Amino acid sequence: MQLKTFSIYAKNPEKGQQVKDQVENQGFDYAETNPDFMITVGGDGTYLEAERIKPGIPKLLVKDSLICFKCHNEPLDEMLAMIQAGKSQFKEIIKLEVIHNQGRLLAVNDIILRNENPIHAIRFKVSVNQEDVDPTVIGDGVVVATPFGATGYYRSVTRSTFNQGIGVAFNNPTQEKPPLLLDETDELSLEITREVGQLVADNNPTIVTVNPGDKIMIRQASEVGRLVYHNNQ
């Protein structure tokens, strides 16, 4: 697989320019539109922003942050040399879609439903593939994660991770509830029964308000993310 053209998405513009110069000096051509791959320079959140703004383009994650669990550990020159040597491949990762009363959001990491008012728990019903799972969950909400996002908020809630399917973590429920691990083909439905909730996807600044009676459906999206990986990983 030959990757020749690239673009940059950087948390720090100055650092982004430095990386751009470095990549060009190694023989790659900069292309703002339709690049073969995109280099994200920052942390995990920078990648999520880049994927939301320019979805589907294969991305190489370069660390320029205290936290970037998904970034490569090799120096950039080494990663570029592996790309030029044809030792790279695309890895597809699933995305989630949430259908709500105002439309649709996509997530690479997770979909989060939580109580709008921190002094009031939210109540909601849970069903999978239109079959009831729990008629009343009372708590701060729920985190629905992909395997890619399982090391994030999902792990903070459950102290566990997973590498296949869709994970559903109940956030601070009044009764102990183990996480649900669903197949990628399953559809999760949530119905708000009491209090007002907020719905978000990844670090998207869009916040959707959901009210009692509103229904939310979460499932694997048709879209995918693509990461640049190396054959030795």
Secondary structure as UniProt FT lines:
FT   STRAND          5..10
FT   HELIX           13..25
FT   TURN            26..27
FT   STRAND          29..30
FT   STRAND          37..42
FT   HELIX           44..53
FT   TURN            55..56
FT   STRAND          59..63
FT   TURN            69..70
FT   HELIX           76..84
FT   TURN            85..86
FT   STRAND          88..100
FT   TURN            101..102
FT   STRAND          103..107
FT   STRAND          110..115
FT   TURN            118..119
FT   STRAND          122..128
FT   TURN            129..130
FT   STRAND          131..139
FT   STRAND          141..145
FT   TURN            147..152
FT   HELIX           153..158
FT   STRAND          166..171
FT   STRAND          180..182
FT   TURN            184..185
FT   STRAND          188..194
FT   STRAND          197..201
FT   TURN            202..203
FT   STRAND          208..210
FT   TURN            212..213
FT   STRAND          215..230
FT   TURN            231..232
//
